[in-house]
Every structure is written in C-alpha cells, then in structure tokens.
Amino acid sequence: MCGVVGIYHPDPRRVAVDSVRALLTSIGHRGPDGSDVWVSEHIGLGHGRLAIQDLTDLAAQPMRSQDGRLVIAFNGEVFNFYHLRDQLKAAGRRVRSTGDTEVLVEHISHFGLDLTLEEAEGDFAFALWDMPARSLTLVRDRHGVKPLYYTTGDVGEVRFGSELKAMVVDGGAADITSATAALMGLSPTWGDRTMFENVRSVQPGEVLTFSGSTIPGSRIFHTPLDFVDDGEFRHLSKRSDEEIVDAVTEALETSVRLRLLSDAPVACLVSGGLDSSLITTLAARQTHDISLFHADVEGDSERDAAEQLARWVGLPLEVTEVGDSAFLDAVAEVTYFNDVPLIYHLNSVPFYLVSKLASEAGIKVLLTGEGADEYFLGYPQLGLEPYLRKVDRVKGGAQATFQRALPRMAGILWPRADERFSALAERLAFRYEEEIVRQKALDALGGDESIADRGRVHSLVLVQQHLLSLLHRNDRLGMAWGLEARFPFLGHDLARIAVNLPMRHKLRSGMRFHDPRHPFIVDKWAVRASAARVLPPQLSQRRKKGFPVSVYSRLRVQPGLFHDGFVCDSFGLSASAVRTLCETASPIWLTRLMLLEAWAQIFLMGLSVEDTQKWLRAHVTLTGRSARARKHVVV
C-alpha cells in the first residue's frame, strides 16, 4: 500500500518534475519507505512506497513493463498475485521481483487490462500510462478499498492522487452542498463528489481513460452488484444450515490466508466484537507470528472482551487508552489525515491512536473486521424490520380510517415523507444517492421489490454506501502511520456467497432475547454460527457495540469557536445567533459544527494543524471525565 500522484497534459509538453514532486510531498506519510518520480511527454507519475511485498529495490515504483510499453504507479495489494505469476510463467514471461506490482504490470502487458482485472483479487488503485497510445488509465478496485481522486484544469491538465490533499495543494474551494450533507450526518465519501469543487473520486470498480481530452472514457469493470447470481441464490437456498456455515467458514479462512501474505509484520485490530474476534482466531490458527492491538475508549470500553480473546488465542495484546482529553487533543491532526470532517465516524480518533500504537511496534499490515456487518447484516435496525412492518400495517389501517373520516387530521398525523422539508433537504444534499443505489440493487435482483430477498437488497446498499466510509477511515488513518488495512470479509469468494445468501442466514428469528435492540432476532447468523465453532459463547454471541464513542455528550462548545469562521460565513450567522446556537443546540449538533469548522480551518483557511488544535482547546471544554492517553501491554 502506497501513495500515487500524477499530472497529465493532452498536449505533448514534458511535465515538470517539481510539480509532480509537490503533489507527492503532500501525501508523503503514505510512502515512508521511499519515493520516486517519472516524467515524459504528456505525463508525470509519482509514487511513495510502503514496502510490504518484496522489500528490495526491485519493487520500486513507478515501474515500467519489460517491453517498455507501460508505466505503472500502483497503490495496494494483489492478494492472488502468485496465481497471476503462474499464468505469466506458463506464457513464457519472466518476472524478476517477488512482489505483486511487477506481476500486475506484466500481466496487463501480456494479457490486457480487462483480463487482468477479471483475474486479480486485491485492494488497489493505480495509474497506468500506455506509451504508444499516449493514454492514461486510472483504476480503482471493486470495493473501493483504495482511494483515487482527480481534478481537471482549464488548459486540459488532469491531476490525480491517492488523497484529497494532493488535489488542493494550491488551494481549493469547498463544495457547499457536500459540506451541508456532511453536517446532516451523511458521509462525504459516497458517490463521485467530494468536499471540494471540481475534485472527483474514481468510483469503486471504475476504469477512467484520458487520451487527448480532459473528458475521460469511463466504464465499470466490476462492482458488488456483479456478485449477484440467481443460480447461486437458489443453490444456497436449498443447502442445510451446516452446509451454509461450512461454506462461509471455508471462504473466510481462505480470505484470511491470502491477507496474511506479507514480507512485513502483520497484526490484528481487536475491537472486542464478533467480527475481529473471528478473524483473529482464524489468523492465529494459521500463524502465531502476529500481534493484537485494541483501543480502550473511556466511557465506551470493550477491553474485557479484547483481553478475553487475547487469552483465548494465546497472543499478546497491546492497548491504548483513549480518554476524552486525548480525543480532543487529536481532533485537528486526525481531521487533517482524514481529508473530510469526522462527523460520520467519531470513532476515527480511537482508530487513529490504535494505528499509531501498532506502527510504533513495527507493524505494517493490520487485519480488521469491516465488511461483515454490511454483507451479513449486523446492524440492529435491520433486525427490527419484521416488527416495524407489523406496526406499519397497524398504523396503515389507522391512517386509512382517519383519511376517510377526518382527512385534515390525517394530513397532520401522517404527513407525506417527501413533503417534509427536512427529509427532502437531506435527499437533495445527498443527491438522492441512497435511492439511486437501492434502485440499482433492485434492478440487479430482478427489479421487483415485492419478491426480492430483502437481505440481498440490504447488503448491496450497505456495501456500496456505509462500507465505503469505513474503508475511507481505515485507509487514511492507518496510512497516516504507514499501516495498510486489510479486510478478510471482502474476499471475493466470501462476498459472492454473502450477496447470494438468503435472508434467513443473515437475520434469524428465535425464542432467545438476544439483544434488546432487536429482541428475538439474531443478527449475522451465519457469521455467529461460524464463530461458535472456534470461539467461546461469550465472544461468538456478543452483542454488537460498533466501536462506540460518546465523548460528544461531554463537550462544551463556546461561541468564540465560530467567530469569523466557515460556519458563520456559510450560514450568515450573527454573533447573537451563534450565542443562541451554543445555548440551545444539542451536544451532537454542536460537535458536528465543531468538526466541520475544524476541517474548514485546515483545508480552506490555511490554519496549521497545531494552530487549529490550540484554537479548539481555547473554545471547547470537557466535563465529567479525566484525561487518559497511555498504552499497556497485556499478556
């Protein structure tokens, strides 16, 4: 995993090395093990290296194919590159290095880009320059694990890079609609829009090609929708519970094995929850050359469960304690590395601090549990749907009665959702993204919502939306410390099973009061059943907490925080309006405004991270908790 940048000109002038180097410097934290720039007519590529596969100079980038035709700047991993290398060997092509980048570029050179993308299982984003065709191709993996952004200039110039910082090194303007959506609690990592005007994200599974024009040719080579297979769905529908658990377990074991492949030290992030506990146990069965790391968040601790897991697998656990004061002290720094406001994921700070702890211990690869909740339905509100549908039927009957007898009263009690301004404003701010994604999922499943398996619809929507925000968080805040995050639950075979798994194997009714948030409904049934084979019940049946953070309820924001700032300017707030806001708004809303303002101070107003942190400390206070930020080792 690394950082890539570049500049493309449609006219044949040579790109300046210093211009590419400036972009690369802005994301230097992504490449602590070396960097280089390659320029020619039309194109300049830059690469910052985090050495994980083949630690020698043979794997340095940008890398040119042996036939001299292609040049690649690659970020990420191809987990099945041994398979691709065997295909090259059978075709008589020699590979000198022991890493995946050379295999990738040589495979593309020999077999073509389309076949390579079809064959490769990995998390990656890369820029590929075709010398004879004079064309630039930008590619992002099918889940969107690795990031890639681009922006176009007035004279046809295209700039691209792994982080938004590289796109605004000369300054940028906020996309106000995206800023408003973020303030509403929507993730600014979904869709191709970003927090900045004229900066776009390459979409998951997208291939963009620039050739003589700033208007790229675009196509999708694969998305999670392409895992939909009605034949597989029918096959899985007929299989017994035991066979389902066998299939899920086998696919997850394979995915873990592939993601343990590394020439650099590997560890597991242990939250205390089911998903990371299962991954850790399966990884520990394959190798004991791993370590465990945990963030113990004050007021929301899951440390007991993490320590129990460490004892179960017989591996040491390192813990960083995250108190309220540590949270506040890290907000500016984490915002800088995150590229977007921390509103959607307040737990970004604990993730950043536990990544720091792992990096200080020499770790370069971190396995995490993201993807299980999205593919196998681990969110509590989904478990409530059977009850809510019954309530809706009762309410529907009452509504029909009122509409017949008292139509005006019915209009007050049941206003149409699309007539409520707040609901409409949210959809507009988010550009109807959720509705569009949901409709595409339904189309892939036959287009009839009444007969489509709801579990499949839910999974496809969550994987294409909420999961992207988690992948963004893990990429930015891990790479801030030179750490590559890997996600075994996103293995292709496992994802294919999950997309086609009937609802009853994800959410299952029962007589046991499993969780007060969804009583008598067991979430992630197939994952829990798999975990029950290798974990004690107190871990395999543990309720989901979701890396919780409640510090916002203990923050007190003073009006001076917003003086002459982005929030006041954007919404036209007077000094008295700001005082009223700070006196009447809920803690969560004040926290959102604080986090948006911190982002704007750094990325729009040019304030340094250090000065932003001082400014936050001057205007935000804490109540009711002590300061903590230290680490312990538990055996």
C-alpha positions in Angstrom: 0.0 0.0 0.0 1.4 3.3 -1.0 0.5 6.7 -2.4 0.3 7.7 -6.1 0.1 11.1 -7.8 0.4 12.3 -11.3 -0.2 15.1 -13.9 -1.4 14.5 -17.4 -1.3 17.1 -20.3 -3.2 16.4 -23.5 -0.5 18.4 -25.4 2.9 16.9 -25.8 4.9 19.0 -23.4 7.1 17.4 -20.8 5.6 17.5 -17.2 7.8 19.3 -14.7 9.4 17.0 -12.1 8.9 19.6 -9.3 5.2 19.8 -10.0 4.8 16.1 -9.5 7.1 16.1 -6.5 4.9 18.8 -4.8 1.9 16.5 -5.1 3.8 13.6 -3.8 5.2 15.6 -0.8 1.6 16.4 0.3 0.9 12.7 0.9 4.4 11.8 2.0 3.1 9.9 5.0 1.8 7.2 2.7 5.3 6.4 1.4 7.7 6.2 4.4 10.0 3.7 2.6 10.9 5.7 -0.4 9.6 7.8 -3.2 10.3 8.5 -6.9 9.0 10.4 -9.9 8.9 9.5 -13.6 8.2 12.1 -16.3 7.8 12.2 -20.0 5.9 14.0 -22.7 2.2 14.3 -21.6 2.7 12.6 -18.3 4.3 12.6 -14.9 3.9 9.9 -12.3 4.9 9.9 -8.6 5.0 7.1 -6.1 5.5 7.0 -2.3 6.3 3.4 -1.2 5.2 1.5 1.8 7.2 -1.7 1.4 5.1 -4.8 2.2 5.8 -7.3 -0.7 9.4 -7.6 -1.8 11.2 -5.2 0.4 14.1 -4.7 -2.2 14.6 -2.0 -4.8 13.3 -4.4 -7.5 9.8 -3.5 -6.4 10.4 0.3 -6.5 7.9 2.5 -8.5 6.9 4.0 -10.8 7.6 0.7 -12.7 8.0 0.2 -16.4 7.0 -3.1 -18.1 9.8 -5.1 -19.6 8.7 -4.3 -23.1 8.9 -0.6 -22.3 5.2 0.0 -23.3 3.6 0.5 -19.9 4.4 2.6 -16.8 2.5 2.0 -13.6 2.1 3.7 -10.2 0.3 1.3 -8.0 -1.2 1.6 -4.5 -2.4 -1.6 -2.8 -2.1 -5.3 -3.0 -2.9 -8.1 -5.4 -3.5 -11.0 -2.9 -3.5 -13.7 -5.5 -0.5 -12.5 -7.4 1.1 -15.9 -7.2 -1.8 -17.2 -9.4 -1.1 -14.4 -11.9 2.6 -15.0 -11.8 2.0 -18.7 -12.7 -0.1 -17.6 -15.7 2.8 -15.4 -16.8 5.3 -18.2 -16.4 3.1 -20.5 -18.5 3.1 -17.9 -21.2 6.9 -17.7 -21.1 7.1 -14.3 -19.4 9.8 -13.8 -16.7 9.3 -11.8 -13.5 12.4 -10.7 -11.6 10.9 -9.4 -8.3 9.0 -11.3 -5.6 6.3 -8.6 -5.3 2.9 -8.0 -6.9 3.5 -4.8 -8.8 5.7 -6.3 -11.5 3.3 -9.2 -11.8 0.4 -6.8 -12.3 2.1 -4.6 -15.0 3.5 -7.6 -16.9 0.1 -9.4 -16.7 -1.6 -6.3 -18.2 1.1 -6.0 -20.8 0.7 -9.6 -21.9 -3.0 -10.4 -21.3 -4.6 -7.0 -21.5 -6.2 -4.8 -18.8 -9.6 -6.4 -18.9 -8.5 -10.0 -18.3 -6.1 -8.9 -15.6 -8.8 -7.0 -13.7 -11.1 -10.0 -14.0 -8.4 -12.3 -12.6 -6.9 -10.2 -9.9 -8.2 -10.3 -6.3 -6.9 -7.4 -4.4 -7.4 -3.9 -2.9 -5.8 -1.4 -5.3 -5.9 1.9 -7.2 -3.4 2.6 -9.9 -2.4 4.9 -12.7 -1.2 3.2 -16.0 0.5 5.1 -18.8 0.4 3.5 -22.2 3.4 4.9 -24.1 2.4 4.0 -27.8 -1.3 5.0 -27.2 -0.3 8.1 -25.2 -3.2 7.4 -22.8 -3.6 7.5 -19.1 -5.8 5.0 -17.3 -7.0 5.3 -13.7 -8.4 2.2 -12.0 -9.9 1.5 -8.5 -10.8 -1.9 -7.0 -14.3 -3.2 -7.0 -15.0 -2.5 -3.3 -13.3 0.9 -3.3 -10.8 -0.1 -0.6 -8.0 2.1 -2.1 -8.7 5.8 -2.9 -8.0 7.7 -6.1 -9.1 11.3 -6.9 -8.7 13.6 -9.9 -9.3 17.2 -11.0 -9.2 18.9 -14.3 -7.8 22.3 -15.2 -8.7 25.0 -17.8 -5.9 24.1 -20.2 -6.8 20.4 -20.2 -4.5 19.4 -17.4 -5.5 16.4 -15.2 -4.1 15.9 -11.7 -4.7 12.8 -9.7 -3.7 11.4 -6.4 -4.4 9.0 -3.5 -5.7 11.7 -1.2 -7.7 14.9 -1.5 -4.7 16.8 0.0 -2.8 16.3 -3.3 -5.7 17.8 -5.2 -5.7 21.1 -3.3 -2.0 21.8 -2.7 -2.5 25.1 -4.4 -5.8 25.8 -2.5 -9.3 24.6 -3.0 -12.9 25.8 -2.7 -15.5 23.9 -0.6 -18.4 22.2 -2.3 -21.1 23.7 -0.1 -23.7 21.0 -0.9 -21.2 18.3 0.3 -20.4 20.3 3.4 -24.1 20.6 4.2 -24.6 16.9 3.6 -21.7 16.1 6.0 -23.3 18.4 8.6 -26.5 16.4 8.3 -24.5 13.3 9.2 -24.2 11.9 5.7 -20.9 10.6 4.6 -18.9 12.7 2.1 -17.1 9.6 0.9 -20.1 8.2 -1.1 -20.5 8.9 -4.8 -18.0 10.7 -7.0 -18.4 14.1 -5.4 -16.0 15.3 -2.7 -15.8 18.1 -0.2 -14.1 20.3 -2.9 -15.4 21.8 -6.1 -14.0 20.3 -9.3 -12.5 17.3 -7.4 -13.9 13.9 -8.2 -13.4 10.4 -6.9 -12.8 7.5 -9.1 -15.6 5.1 -8.3 -15.2 1.6 -7.0 -14.7 -0.8 -9.9 -14.3 2.1 -12.4 -11.8 2.5 -15.2 -11.2 6.0 -16.4 -9.1 6.6 -19.6 -7.7 10.0 -20.7 -6.4 10.3 -24.2 -6.1 13.7 -25.7 -9.0 15.1 -23.7 -9.9 16.0 -20.2 -13.3 14.2 -20.7 -12.4 10.7 -19.7 -13.8 7.5 -21.1 -15.5 5.7 -18.2 -16.5 2.1 -17.7 -17.2 -0.2 -14.7 -15.3 -3.5 -14.7 -16.9 -4.8 -11.6 -19.0 -3.8 -8.5 -20.6 -5.8 -5.8 -23.7 -6.0 -8.0 -21.8 -8.3 -10.3 -21.6 -10.9 -7.5 -25.4 -11.3 -7.9 -26.1 -14.8 -9.2 -29.7 -16.2 -9.1 -28.4 -19.7 -9.7 -26.2 -19.4 -6.6 -29.0 -18.0 -4.6 -31.2 -20.9 -5.5 -28.4 -23.3 -4.7 -27.7 -21.7 -1.3 -31.5 -21.7 -0.5 -31.5 -25.5 -0.7 -28.5 -26.1 1.5 -28.7 -27.0 5.1 -27.5 -24.8 8.0 -24.4 -26.9 8.5 -23.5 -26.6 4.8 -24.0 -22.8 4.8 -21.7 -22.5 7.8 -19.1 -24.7 6.2 -19.2 -22.6 3.0 -18.9 -19.3 4.9 -16.1 -20.6 7.2 -14.1 -22.1 4.3 -14.3 -18.8 2.3 -13.3 -16.7 5.3 -10.4 -19.0 6.1 -9.1 -18.6 2.5 -9.6 -14.9 2.6 -7.6 -14.6 5.9 -4.8 -16.7 4.5 -4.5 -14.5 1.4 -4.4 -11.4 3.5 -1.7 -12.7 5.8 0.6 -12.7 2.9 3.3 -10.1 3.6 7.1 -9.7 3.9 6.4 -7.1 6.6 4.9 -7.6 10.2 1.2 -8.3 10.4 -1.3 -7.7 13.3 -5.0 -7.8 14.0 -7.1 -4.9 15.2 -9.2 -6.3 18.1 -12.3 -4.3 18.9 -13.8 -6.8 21.3 -16.6 -7.5 18.8 -17.5 -10.7 17.0 -16.0 -9.9 13.6 -12.5 -9.0 14.7 -12.5 -11.9 17.2 -13.3 -14.4 14.5 -10.7 -13.1 12.1 -8.1 -13.0 14.8 -8.8 -16.6 15.8 -8.6 -17.8 12.2 -5.4 -15.9 11.6 -3.9 -17.3 14.9 -4.6 -20.8 13.6 -2.5 -20.1 10.5 0.3 -18.3 12.2 1.4 -17.2 15.7 3.6 -14.5 14.1 1.0 -11.8 14.7 0.1 -9.4 17.5 -3.1 -7.8 18.7 -4.0 -4.2 19.2 -7.0 -2.6 20.9 -8.3 0.9 21.6 -9.9 1.2 25.1 -12.3 4.2 24.8 -13.2 5.9 28.0 -16.9 5.6 28.7 -17.3 3.0 25.9 -14.8 0.3 26.9 -14.8 -3.2 25.3 -11.4 -4.0 26.8 -12.6 -7.0 28.8 -13.7 -8.8 25.6 -10.4 -7.9 23.9 -8.4 -9.3 26.7 -10.5 -12.4 26.8 -9.8 -13.0 23.1 -6.1 -12.5 23.6 -6.1 -15.2 26.3 -8.2 -17.5 24.1 -5.7 -17.4 21.2 -2.6 -17.1 23.4 -1.3 -13.9 21.9 -0.2 -10.6 23.5 -2.5 -7.6 23.3 -1.3 -4.0 23.3 -3.9 -1.5 24.4 -4.0 2.3 24.0 -6.4 4.1 26.4 -8.3 6.9 24.8 -9.8 9.4 27.3 -11.8 12.5 26.5 -8.8 14.8 26.7 -6.9 12.6 24.3 -9.9 12.7 21.9 -10.0 16.5 21.9 -6.2 16.8 21.5 -6.2 14.6 18.4 -9.2 16.1 16.5 -7.2 18.6 14.4 -4.5 16.1 13.5 -7.0 13.3 12.7 -9.1 15.7 10.6 -6.0 16.6 8.5 -5.2 13.0 7.7 -8.9 12.0 7.2 -9.4 14.6 4.5 -13.1 15.1 5.4 -14.8 16.2 8.7 -15.0 13.4 11.3 -18.8 13.8 11.7 -19.8 10.5 10.2 -17.3 8.5 12.2 -16.5 10.0 15.6 -14.6 6.8 16.3 -11.9 7.9 13.8 -9.8 9.3 16.7 -9.5 5.9 18.6 -8.7 4.2 15.3 -6.0 6.7 14.6 -4.5 6.3 18.0 -4.5 2.5 17.9 -2.9 2.7 14.5 -0.2 4.8 16.0 0.4 2.2 18.7 0.7 -0.6 16.1 3.0 1.5 13.9 5.3 2.2 16.9 5.5 -1.5 17.4 6.8 -2.0 13.9 3.6 -3.3 12.3 2.8 -2.5 8.6 -0.3 -4.6 8.0 -3.5 -4.6 10.1 -6.3 -7.0 9.6 -9.7 -5.6 10.6 -13.4 -6.8 10.6 -15.0 -4.3 8.3 -17.5 -5.8 5.8 -19.1 -8.4 8.0 -21.9 -6.1 9.1 -22.6 -4.9 5.6 -22.5 -8.3 3.8 -24.1 -10.4 6.6 -26.4 -7.7 8.2 -25.1 -6.8 11.6 -26.9 -3.5 12.2 -29.6 -3.6 14.9 -32.2 -1.6 13.0 -32.4 -4.3 10.3 -33.3 -6.8 12.9 -36.3 -4.7 13.9 -37.8 -4.7 10.4 -40.2 -7.6 10.9 -41.7 -5.8 13.9 -41.8 -2.4 12.3 -43.6 -3.8 9.2 -46.3 -5.2 11.6 -46.5 -1.8 13.3 -46.7 -0.1 9.9 -49.6 -2.3 8.9 -51.5 -1.3 12.1 -50.6 2.4 11.5 -51.7 2.0 7.9 -55.1 0.8 9.0 -55.5 3.7 11.4 -54.3 6.1 8.7 -56.9 4.8 6.2 -59.6 5.2 8.8 -58.6 8.8 9.6 -58.3 9.7 6.0 -61.8 8.6 5.4 -63.3 10.2 8.5 -61.0 13.2 9.2 -58.8 13.9 6.1 -57.3 17.1 7.5 -56.4 15.4 10.8 -54.8 12.6 8.9 -52.7 15.1 7.0 -51.3 16.4 10.3 -50.7 13.0 11.9 -49.2 11.4 8.8 -47.5 14.0 6.6 -46.1 12.5 3.4 -42.3 12.0 3.8 -41.5 13.8 0.6 -43.5 16.8 1.7 -41.5 17.2 4.9 -38.8 19.8 4.2 -36.1 18.1 6.4 -36.5 14.8 4.6 -36.4 16.5 1.1 -33.4 18.7 2.1 -31.5 15.6 3.2 -32.2 13.8 -0.1 -31.2 16.9 -2.1 -28.0 17.4 -0.1 -27.1 13.8 -0.7 -28.2 14.0 -4.4 -30.6 11.1 -4.0 -27.6 8.8 -3.7 -29.3 6.2 -1.4 -32.4 5.9 -3.6 -30.2 5.5 -6.7 -28.1 2.8 -5.1 -31.1 1.0 -3.8 -32.8 1.0 -7.2 -29.7 -0.4 -8.9 -29.6 -3.2 -6.3 -33.2 -4.0 -7.0 -32.6 -3.9 -10.8 -29.7 -6.4 -10.3 -32.1 -8.7 -8.4 -34.9 -8.5 -10.9 -36.4 -5.2 -10.3 -39.4 -6.3 -8.2 -39.1 -5.1 -4.6 -42.1 -7.3 -3.5 -40.3 -10.5 -4.3 -36.6 -9.6 -4.0 -34.9 -11.1 -1.0 -34.6 -8.2 1.5 -31.3 -9.4 2.9 -29.7 -9.2 -0.5 -31.0 -5.7 -1.1 -29.8 -4.5 2.3 -26.3 -6.0 1.8 -25.9 -4.4 -1.7 -26.9 -1.0 -0.4 -24.7 -1.1 2.7 -21.7 -2.4 0.8 -21.9 0.4 -1.7 -22.5 3.2 0.8 -21.8 2.8 4.5 -18.9 0.4 3.9 -17.1 3.0 1.8 -17.0 5.4 4.7 -15.3 2.7 6.9 -12.8 1.9 4.2 -12.0 5.6 3.9 -11.5 5.9 7.6 -9.2 2.8 7.8 -7.2 3.8 4.8 -6.5 7.4 5.8 -5.9 6.9 9.5 -3.9 3.7 9.0 -1.7 5.3 6.3 -1.1 8.3 8.5 1.2 5.9 10.4 2.4 3.8 7.5 -0.2 1.0 8.1 -2.1 -1.0 5.4 -5.5 -2.1 6.5 -6.8 -5.4 5.1 -10.4 -6.8 5.2 -10.9 -10.6 5.1 -14.7 -10.2 4.9 -14.2 -8.6 1.5 -12.7 -11.7 -0.1 -14.3 -12.3 -3.5 -15.5 -15.9 -2.8 -16.9 -14.8 0.6 -18.6 -11.7 -0.9 -20.2 -13.8 -3.7 -21.6 -16.2 -1.0 -22.8 -13.2 1.1 -24.6 -11.4 -1.8 -26.5 -14.5 -2.7 -27.2 -15.8 0.8 -30.9 -15.9 1.7 -32.1 -13.5 4.4 -32.7 -16.3 7.0 -29.0 -17.0 7.1 -28.3 -13.4 8.0 -31.2 -12.3 10.3 -32.8 -15.3 12.1 -35.8 -15.3 14.4 -35.6 -17.3 17.6 -37.1 -17.5 21.1 -33.9 -16.2 22.8 -33.8 -12.5 23.9 -30.5 -11.9 22.0 -30.3 -8.1 22.1 -32.8 -5.5 23.4 -32.3 -3.5 20.3 -33.6 -6.4 18.2 -35.2 -8.9 20.5 -35.7 -12.5 19.3 -33.7 -11.7 16.2 -30.1 -12.9 15.8 -28.0 -10.7 13.5 -25.2 -12.0 11.3 -26.4 -15.6 11.9 -24.0 -17.3 9.5 -21.0 -15.4 11.0 -22.1 -16.1 14.5 -22.6 -19.8 13.7 -19.1 -19.9 12.1 -17.6 -18.2 15.2 -19.3 -20.6 17.5 -17.1 -23.3 16.1 -13.9 -21.6 17.2 -14.8 -19.1 19.9 -16.4 -19.4 23.4 -20.1 -18.3 23.6 -19.4 -15.1 25.4 -17.4 -13.9 22.3 -19.3 -15.6 19.5 -22.7 -14.4 20.8 -21.5 -11.0 22.0 -23.8 -8.0 21.1 -22.6 -5.5 18.6 -21.4 -2.2 20.0 -19.7 -0.8 16.9 -16.6 0.9 18.2 -18.8 3.4 20.2 -17.7 6.9 21.2 -19.9 9.1 23.5 -17.4 11.9 24.1 -19.6 14.4 22.2 -22.0 14.4 25.2 -19.3 15.8 27.4 -18.0 18.6 25.1 -19.0 22.2 25.8 -18.5 24.5 22.8 -18.1 28.2 23.3 -19.4 30.8 20.7 -15.9 32.0 20.0 -15.1 28.8 18.2 -17.2 30.1 15.2 -16.1 33.7 15.2 -15.2 34.8 11.6 -15.2 31.1 10.6 -16.6 28.9 7.9 -19.9 28.0 9.7 -20.7 31.7 10.3 -19.8 32.7 6.8 -21.6 29.8 5.1 -24.9 30.3 7.1 -24.7 34.0 7.6 -24.8 33.8 11.4 -24.5 36.9 13.6 -22.8 37.0 16.9 -26.1 36.8 18.8 -27.2 33.9 16.5 -24.1 32.0 17.4 -24.6 32.5 21.1 -28.2 31.2 20.8 -26.9 28.3 18.8 -24.4 27.3 21.5 -27.0 27.7 24.2 -29.8 25.7 22.6 -28.4 23.2 20.2 -27.9 19.6 21.3 -24.3 18.3 22.1 -24.2 16.2 19.0 -25.1 19.1 16.7 -22.5 21.4 18.3 -20.0 18.6 17.9 -20.8 18.3 14.2 -20.4 22.1 13.7 -17.1 22.0 15.6 -15.8 19.2 13.4 -16.9 20.9 10.2 -15.3 24.1 11.4 -12.0 22.3 12.2 -11.9 20.8 8.7 -12.5 24.2 7.1 -9.9 25.9 9.2 -7.3 23.4 8.0 -8.3 22.9 4.4 -9.9 26.2 3.4 -8.4 28.8 5.7 -4.8 27.6 5.8 -4.5 27.2 9.5 -1.9 24.7 10.6 -2.8 21.6 12.5 -1.0 22.9 15.5 -2.8 26.2 15.5 -6.2 24.6 14.8 -5.6 22.4 17.9 -4.8 25.4 20.1 -7.9 27.1 18.7 -10.1 24.1 19.6 -8.6 23.9 23.1 -9.3 27.6 23.7 -13.0 27.3 22.8 -14.0 23.7 23.7 -14.1 22.3 27.2 -14.7 18.9 28.7 -17.0 17.9 31.6 -17.1 14.9 33.8 -14.1 12.8 32.7 -10.4 12.6 33.4 -7.7 12.8 30.7 -6.2 9.5 29.6 -3.9 8.6 26.7 -1.3 5.9 27.5 -0.6 2.3 26.4 -0.3 -1.0 28.3 0.7 -4.5 27.3 -1.5 -7.4 28.4 -0.3 -11.0 28.1 
